[in-house]
Amino acid sequence: MAIKKYIYNPQTLDYEEYKPSKAKRLWRLSVFIFTAGIVGFAVMLLIQNTIGTPKERMQARELEFMQLQYDIINSRLQSIDNMLGEMQDRDDNIYRMIFEADPIPASMRKAGHGGSNRYLALEGYDNSEIVKETTQKLDMLESQMLVQSQSFDEVYDMAARKSEMLSCIPAIMPVKDVDIYRISSHFGHRTDPFYKVQKMHSGTDFSAPMGTKIYCTGDGVVEKVVTGSNGYGNYVLVNHGYGYKTRYAHIQKALVKTGQKVTRGENIALVGNTGKSTAPHLHYEVIKNGKAINPVDFFYNDITPEEYETILVLSEQQSMTMD
């Protein structure tokens, strides 16, 4: 129930009920509506700034979720980067070292991916830095993984070639079951049996009966089969590739032909006494890049370390060659 308001009328000397005019009532109503609007707007701003609308609260939760996921992704990317770093370290310092290959330069492994303009499309947003950082990490990992993949392909090829090379390099004695004390003459300067002077003996002489089997010491291709009465006499020259060749001289008979593929342990000739020779024996040479080297260093598949040491001692003793 509205409270009535009275005012004193001096003309009638009495209190009369106060009744405002229509204009004044309209003015009061306008002031009330305006004030209520201001208050309502202020309350709405307060709610929005402190609590937020349902839509804003939902968006805020989504942003928090996205930030959490970005943090998780970045953590996983960092773990992958660490593992990739370990792989690169093993690749450079173990795998490539085994196969005598140069390590991959850091400038190649850490090479950038694209220019600065690559990420322009990601700028201008509230979370641009997060997105750019994550994208840059992914691009860098992608680039490094590509380099590492190519390196592993190279290592695989080197391993395949290494296996082939190991089968080709001379690694056994050319005459089986030979007592190391029956090696009649070693590599180095020795007395020539014909001229009685010191000359370079470019191989190792194996004393053996006529017709003893001679075995190829590594996989290769027969480069020459020579028949002669001077110097080496009859001999077989095998090209093993990788700069290696072996010569089997003073033989009685060759069991292979020029151009024929041979394998380690294959019987390729018989011991003889041809050419410049004083008795039946095999003169065996190992040639690397055109230069004769000590064959004893390539007997490791047939002798023990102790026997190798004994051969080295015997090779220091002066002796006369058989050719």
RAVEN-V697155 format. One record per residue. N is the residue number from 1. RES is the residue in three letters. PHI is phi in whole degrees, 0 to 359 (none if undefined). OMEGA is omega in radians with two decimals (* if undefined). NEAR is the number of other C-alpha atoms within 12 Angstrom. Layout:
# RAVEN-V697155
n=[N | N]
res=[RES | RES]
phi=[PHI | PHI]
omega=[OMEGA | OMEGA]
near=[NEAR | NEAR]
This chain:
# RAVEN-V697155
n=[1 | 2 | 3 | 4 | 5 | 6 | 7 | 8 | 9 | 10 | 11 | 12 | 13 | 14 | 15 | 16 | 17 | 18 | 19 | 20 | 21 | 22 | 23 | 24 | 25 | 26 | 27 | 28 | 29 | 30 | 31 | 32 | 33 | 34 | 35 | 36 | 37 | 38 | 39 | 40 | 41 | 42 | 43 | 44 | 45 | 46 | 47 | 48 | 49 | 50 | 51 | 52 | 53 | 54 | 55 | 56 | 57 | 58 | 59 | 60 | 61 | 62 | 63 | 64 | 65 | 66 | 67 | 68 | 69 | 70 | 71 | 72 | 73 | 74 | 75 | 76 | 77 | 78 | 79 | 80 | 81 | 82 | 83 | 84 | 85 | 86 | 87 | 88 | 89 | 90 | 91 | 92 | 93 | 94 | 95 | 96 | 97 | 98 | 99 | 100 | 101 | 102 | 103 | 104 | 105 | 106 | 107 | 108 | 109 | 110 | 111 | 112 | 113 | 114 | 115 | 116 | 117 | 118 | 119 | 120 | 121 | 122 | 123 | 124 | 125 | 126 | 127 | 128 | 129 | 130 | 131 | 132 | 133 | 134 | 135 | 136 | 137 | 138 | 139 | 140 | 141 | 142 | 143 | 144 | 145 | 146 | 147 | 148 | 149 | 150 | 151 | 152 | 153 | 154 | 155 | 156 | 157 | 158 | 159 | 160 | 161 | 162 | 163 | 164 | 165 | 166 | 167 | 168 | 169 | 170 | 171 | 172 | 173 | 174 | 175 | 176 | 177 | 178 | 179 | 180 | 181 | 182 | 183 | 184 | 185 | 186 | 187 | 188 | 189 | 190 | 191 | 192 | 193 | 194 | 195 | 196 | 197 | 198 | 199 | 200 | 201 | 202 | 203 | 204 | 205 | 206 | 207 | 208 | 209 | 210 | 211 | 212 | 213 | 214 | 215 | 216 | 217 | 218 | 219 | 220 | 221 | 222 | 223 | 224 | 225 | 226 | 227 | 228 | 229 | 230 | 231 | 232 | 233 | 234 | 235 | 236 | 237 | 238 | 239 | 240 | 241 | 242 | 243 | 244 | 245 | 246 | 247 | 248 | 249 | 250 | 251 | 252 | 253 | 254 | 255 | 256 | 257 | 258 | 259 | 260 | 261 | 262 | 263 | 264 | 265 | 266 | 267 | 268 | 269 | 270 | 271 | 272 | 273 | 274 | 275 | 276 | 277 | 278 | 279 | 280 | 281 | 282 | 283 | 284 | 285 | 286 | 287 | 288 | 289 | 290 | 291 | 292 | 293 | 294 | 295 | 296 | 297 | 298 | 299 | 300 | 301 | 302 | 303 | 304 | 305 | 306 | 307 | 308 | 309 | 310 | 311 | 312 | 313 | 314 | 315 | 316 | 317 | 318 | 319 | 320 | 321 | 322 | 323]
res=[MET | ALA | ILE | LYS | LYS | TYR | ILE | TYR | ASN | PRO | GLN | THR | LEU | ASP | TYR | GLU | GLU | TYR | LYS | PRO | SER | LYS | ALA | LYS | ARG | LEU | TRP | ARG | LEU | SER | VAL | PHE | ILE | PHE | THR | ALA | GLY | ILE | VAL | GLY | PHE | ALA | VAL | MET | LEU | LEU | ILE | GLN | ASN | THR | ILE | GLY | THR | PRO | LYS | GLU | ARG | MET | GLN | ALA | ARG | GLU | LEU | GLU | PHE | MET | GLN | LEU | GLN | TYR | ASP | ILE | ILE | ASN | SER | ARG | LEU | GLN | SER | ILE | ASP | ASN | MET | LEU | GLY | GLU | MET | GLN | ASP | ARG | ASP | ASP | ASN | ILE | TYR | ARG | MET | ILE | PHE | GLU | ALA | ASP | PRO | ILE | PRO | ALA | SER | MET | ARG | LYS | ALA | GLY | HIS | GLY | GLY | SER | ASN | ARG | TYR | LEU | ALA | LEU | GLU | GLY | TYR | ASP | ASN | SER | GLU | ILE | VAL | LYS | GLU | THR | THR | GLN | LYS | LEU | ASP | MET | LEU | GLU | SER | GLN | MET | LEU | VAL | GLN | SER | GLN | SER | PHE | ASP | GLU | VAL | TYR | ASP | MET | ALA | ALA | ARG | LYS | SER | GLU | MET | LEU | SER | CYS | ILE | PRO | ALA | ILE | MET | PRO | VAL | LYS | ASP | VAL | ASP | ILE | TYR | ARG | ILE | SER | SER | HIS | PHE | GLY | HIS | ARG | THR | ASP | PRO | PHE | TYR | LYS | VAL | GLN | LYS | MET | HIS | SER | GLY | THR | ASP | PHE | SER | ALA | PRO | MET | GLY | THR | LYS | ILE | TYR | CYS | THR | GLY | ASP | GLY | VAL | VAL | GLU | LYS | VAL | VAL | THR | GLY | SER | ASN | GLY | TYR | GLY | ASN | TYR | VAL | LEU | VAL | ASN | HIS | GLY | TYR | GLY | TYR | LYS | THR | ARG | TYR | ALA | HIS | ILE | GLN | LYS | ALA | LEU | VAL | LYS | THR | GLY | GLN | LYS | VAL | THR | ARG | GLY | GLU | ASN | ILE | ALA | LEU | VAL | GLY | ASN | THR | GLY | LYS | SER | THR | ALA | PRO | HIS | LEU | HIS | TYR | GLU | VAL | ILE | LYS | ASN | GLY | LYS | ALA | ILE | ASN | PRO | VAL | ASP | PHE | PHE | TYR | ASN | ASP | ILE | THR | PRO | GLU | GLU | TYR | GLU | THR | ILE | LEU | VAL | LEU | SER | GLU | GLN | GLN | SER | MET | THR | MET | ASP]
phi=[none | 291 | 275 | 279 | 247 | 241 | 229 | 271 | 256 | 291 | 284 | 265 | 54 | 211 | 273 | 239 | 294 | 276 | 231 | 295 | 286 | 298 | 296 | 290 | 296 | 296 | 296 | 297 | 296 | 295 | 298 | 296 | 297 | 297 | 297 | 298 | 296 | 297 | 297 | 297 | 297 | 297 | 296 | 296 | 298 | 298 | 295 | 295 | 283 | 256 | 251 | 87 | 283 | 305 | 294 | 294 | 296 | 294 | 295 | 298 | 296 | 295 | 295 | 298 | 296 | 296 | 297 | 298 | 295 | 298 | 297 | 296 | 298 | 297 | 295 | 293 | 298 | 295 | 296 | 296 | 297 | 295 | 295 | 296 | 298 | 294 | 297 | 296 | 295 | 295 | 298 | 287 | 260 | 235 | 299 | 289 | 292 | 301 | 263 | 56 | 252 | 293 | 294 | 284 | 301 | 299 | 298 | 280 | 292 | 261 | 300 | 292 | 237 | 81 | 261 | 293 | 289 | 298 | 250 | 298 | 294 | 267 | 270 | 94 | 239 | 300 | 252 | 300 | 296 | 297 | 295 | 297 | 299 | 295 | 296 | 296 | 297 | 298 | 296 | 294 | 297 | 299 | 295 | 292 | 293 | 295 | 298 | 294 | 298 | 295 | 295 | 296 | 298 | 295 | 297 | 299 | 296 | 295 | 296 | 296 | 291 | 297 | 298 | 295 | 297 | 297 | 283 | 269 | 295 | 306 | 213 | 226 | 283 | 284 | 237 | 282 | 53 | 267 | 291 | 301 | 283 | 266 | 287 | 284 | 207 | 255 | 289 | 130 | 285 | 223 | 279 | 286 | 291 | 265 | 260 | 57 | 232 | 286 | 223 | 286 | 262 | 275 | 210 | 236 | 261 | 251 | 285 | 200 | 296 | 303 | 87 | 298 | 291 | 247 | 248 | 291 | 267 | 193 | 297 | 178 | 231 | 292 | 271 | 215 | 232 | 248 | 246 | 203 | 251 | 242 | 56 | 290 | 66 | 282 | 207 | 240 | 244 | 250 | 262 | 264 | 78 | 57 | 88 | 258 | 221 | 229 | 239 | 239 | 247 | 64 | 286 | 281 | 203 | 269 | 254 | 229 | 238 | 301 | 88 | 281 | 281 | 230 | 237 | 300 | 90 | 278 | 286 | 245 | 196 | 235 | 299 | 221 | 215 | 260 | 71 | 278 | 221 | 261 | 194 | 302 | 191 | 248 | 266 | 245 | 236 | 244 | 242 | 238 | 52 | 84 | 239 | 291 | 232 | 292 | 296 | 299 | 288 | 240 | 258 | 297 | 279 | 245 | 233 | 274 | 303 | 293 | 294 | 298 | 298 | 296 | 298 | 298 | 294 | 296 | 291 | 280 | 280 | 287 | 207 | 259 | 284 | 259 | 212]
omega=[-3.09 | 3.12 | 3.14 | -3.13 | -3.11 | 3.07 | -3.13 | 3.13 | -3.10 | -3.12 | -3.12 | -3.10 | -3.11 | 3.07 | -3.13 | 3.12 | -3.09 | 3.11 | -3.12 | 3.12 | 3.13 | -3.12 | -3.14 | 3.11 | 3.13 | 3.12 | 3.12 | 3.13 | 3.13 | 3.12 | -3.14 | -3.12 | -3.13 | 3.13 | 3.13 | 3.11 | 3.13 | -3.14 | 3.13 | 3.12 | 3.12 | 3.12 | -3.14 | 3.10 | 3.13 | -3.14 | -3.11 | -3.08 | -3.10 | -3.07 | -3.12 | 3.10 | 3.09 | 3.13 | 3.13 | 3.12 | 3.11 | 3.10 | 3.11 | 3.10 | 3.12 | 3.11 | 3.10 | 3.13 | 3.13 | 3.11 | 3.10 | -3.14 | 3.09 | 3.12 | 3.12 | 3.14 | 3.13 | 3.09 | 3.11 | 3.10 | 3.11 | 3.10 | 3.11 | 3.12 | 3.11 | 3.13 | 3.10 | 3.09 | 3.10 | 3.10 | 3.13 | 3.14 | 3.10 | -3.13 | -3.08 | -2.96 | 3.12 | -3.02 | -3.09 | 3.10 | 3.14 | -3.08 | 3.04 | 3.11 | 3.13 | 3.07 | 3.12 | -3.13 | 3.13 | 3.14 | 3.11 | -3.13 | -3.06 | -3.09 | 3.12 | -3.12 | -3.13 | -3.14 | -3.10 | -3.13 | -3.10 | -3.02 | -3.14 | -3.10 | -3.11 | -3.11 | 3.09 | -3.14 | -3.09 | -3.08 | -3.09 | -3.08 | 3.13 | -3.11 | -3.14 | -3.12 | 3.14 | 3.14 | 3.12 | 3.11 | 3.13 | 3.14 | -3.14 | 3.11 | 3.12 | 3.13 | -3.12 | 3.12 | 3.09 | 3.11 | -3.13 | 3.11 | 3.11 | 3.12 | 3.12 | 3.06 | 3.11 | 3.14 | 3.11 | 3.12 | 3.12 | 3.12 | 3.12 | 3.13 | 3.13 | 3.12 | 3.11 | -3.13 | -3.12 | 3.11 | -3.12 | -3.10 | 3.11 | -3.05 | -3.14 | 3.02 | -3.13 | 3.10 | -3.05 | 3.01 | 3.12 | 3.02 | -3.07 | 3.13 | 3.11 | 2.98 | -2.93 | 3.13 | -3.07 | 3.12 | 3.10 | -3.14 | -3.09 | 3.12 | 3.12 | -3.08 | -3.11 | -3.05 | 3.08 | 3.10 | 3.11 | 3.11 | 3.12 | 3.08 | -2.95 | -3.14 | 3.10 | 3.14 | 3.08 | 3.09 | -3.10 | 3.13 | 3.08 | 3.07 | 3.09 | -3.10 | 3.07 | -3.05 | 3.07 | -3.02 | 3.10 | 3.11 | 3.12 | 3.14 | 3.12 | -3.12 | 3.14 | 2.89 | -2.99 | 3.04 | -3.10 | -3.11 | -3.13 | 3.04 | -3.13 | -3.05 | 3.05 | 3.11 | 3.08 | 3.08 | -3.11 | 3.07 | -3.10 | -3.05 | 3.14 | 3.11 | -3.07 | 2.97 | 3.04 | 3.14 | 3.14 | -2.94 | -3.13 | -3.07 | 3.06 | -3.06 | 3.04 | 3.14 | 3.14 | -3.14 | 3.10 | -3.13 | -3.11 | 3.05 | 3.14 | -3.14 | 3.13 | 3.12 | -3.13 | 3.11 | -3.04 | -3.10 | 3.11 | -3.14 | 3.14 | -3.10 | -3.05 | 3.11 | -3.12 | -3.05 | -3.13 | -3.12 | 3.14 | 3.10 | 3.03 | 2.98 | -3.03 | 3.13 | 2.95 | -3.07 | 3.12 | -3.14 | 3.06 | -3.10 | 3.12 | 3.11 | -3.03 | -3.12 | -3.07 | 3.13 | -3.11 | 3.10 | -2.92 | 3.11 | -3.03 | -3.09 | 3.12 | 3.06 | 3.14 | 3.12 | 3.11 | 3.11 | 3.13 | 3.12 | 3.12 | 3.11 | -3.13 | -3.10 | 3.12 | -3.13 | 3.13 | 3.14 | 3.10 | 3.13 | 3.09 | 3.11 | *]
near=[3 | 4 | 7 | 12 | 12 | 13 | 16 | 13 | 12 | 9 | 9 | 9 | 9 | 11 | 14 | 15 | 13 | 13 | 13 | 15 | 10 | 10 | 11 | 12 | 13 | 13 | 14 | 15 | 14 | 14 | 14 | 15 | 14 | 14 | 14 | 14 | 14 | 14 | 14 | 15 | 14 | 14 | 16 | 16 | 15 | 14 | 16 | 16 | 13 | 12 | 16 | 18 | 16 | 12 | 12 | 16 | 17 | 14 | 14 | 16 | 15 | 14 | 16 | 15 | 14 | 17 | 21 | 15 | 17 | 22 | 18 | 15 | 21 | 23 | 16 | 18 | 24 | 20 | 16 | 21 | 24 | 16 | 18 | 26 | 21 | 16 | 24 | 31 | 21 | 21 | 32 | 26 | 18 | 18 | 26 | 28 | 18 | 18 | 24 | 16 | 21 | 18 | 26 | 27 | 18 | 17 | 11 | 20 | 29 | 24 | 20 | 20 | 22 | 15 | 11 | 13 | 11 | 15 | 21 | 16 | 14 | 20 | 17 | 13 | 12 | 12 | 17 | 18 | 19 | 24 | 26 | 25 | 22 | 27 | 25 | 25 | 26 | 23 | 24 | 26 | 30 | 24 | 23 | 32 | 25 | 21 | 26 | 32 | 20 | 19 | 28 | 23 | 17 | 23 | 28 | 19 | 19 | 22 | 21 | 15 | 17 | 21 | 15 | 20 | 23 | 26 | 26 | 32 | 35 | 43 | 30 | 35 | 39 | 45 | 37 | 27 | 20 | 26 | 18 | 31 | 20 | 21 | 34 | 34 | 40 | 41 | 36 | 30 | 23 | 30 | 23 | 24 | 20 | 17 | 14 | 14 | 15 | 17 | 21 | 21 | 33 | 32 | 38 | 45 | 46 | 44 | 38 | 31 | 21 | 22 | 24 | 28 | 31 | 43 | 36 | 44 | 43 | 39 | 33 | 35 | 30 | 32 | 25 | 25 | 30 | 31 | 22 | 20 | 19 | 17 | 22 | 34 | 32 | 33 | 43 | 44 | 39 | 44 | 36 | 36 | 27 | 22 | 20 | 34 | 35 | 48 | 45 | 50 | 49 | 46 | 47 | 36 | 31 | 34 | 27 | 28 | 22 | 21 | 17 | 23 | 23 | 30 | 27 | 29 | 26 | 26 | 26 | 41 | 37 | 35 | 40 | 35 | 36 | 32 | 27 | 29 | 31 | 25 | 26 | 29 | 42 | 54 | 50 | 49 | 41 | 41 | 29 | 23 | 15 | 17 | 16 | 24 | 27 | 29 | 42 | 41 | 29 | 30 | 30 | 21 | 24 | 25 | 23 | 16 | 15 | 13 | 21 | 22 | 18 | 19 | 30 | 23 | 16 | 22 | 30 | 16 | 18 | 20 | 26 | 30 | 38 | 38 | 40]
